[in-house]
Each structure stands twice: as structure tokens, then as C-alpha cells.
């Protein structure tokens, strides 16, 4: 199941976690800054798969 969506009517067309308005980029930046997946899950009320999908998406897009 795809957890990242791009919709011009949501988040100005930025890739967001499906069913939310949370940009994948923000989750990824916070993760890279040292926050744990669990901290992100608690802050956003998301599950592990959603957080990991955002991180993976940004890693692929940014070739990291």
C-alpha cells in the first residue's frame, strides 16, 4: 500500500503521508536531525509504516 501521495489540492502538491497533510519532507528532516521513529510516531499520531514510508520516499527522491 502506498503511504505517500501527491495531490495539488493537499499540501500545495508536496508529497504527503496518505490521509494526512503531513509532508514527507518534514518527517524526513526531523528524522535526519536525530529524532527517532517512535518520537515521530507520537508527535504525528502515525504508525511505524507511515513514518518509514516518508523516510524511504525522501531517501529515494534525494538519492541518499
Secondary structure as UniProt FT lines:
FT   STRAND          4..5
FT   TURN            8..9
FT   HELIX           11..13
FT   STRAND          16..17
FT   TURN            18..19
FT   HELIX           24..32
FT   TURN            33..34
FT   HELIX           37..44
FT   HELIX           48..61
FT   TURN            62..63
//
